[in-house]
């Protein structure tokens, strides 16, 4: 009634995929290590915050590019995702800047 499969086919190791995973892991490790060093060596301030945000964005784009395979897509698809994201972040920045200016005027 039921058949038992006792044959296992072994696939050869794809060395390029292993190299890619090691490369991605090392890049993310070094960027995180830089963040860790900055966290414990610099005092609090706007420069430290800017560096953290910039490094986090770099890591996020690298992760999206490699693990979600966006870097292997057509440029038009990448730009259709990237431009609205940049625009929304810009609008949030402008909103925060204007809100701070209005707060300073009122108080």
Buried (B, 14 or more C-beta within 10 A) or exposed (E): EEEEEEEEEEEEEEEEEEEEEEEBEEBBEEBEEEBEEBEEEEEEEEEBEEBBEEBEEEBEBBBBBBEEEBEEEEEEEBEEEBEEEEEEEEEEEEEEEEEEEEEEEEE
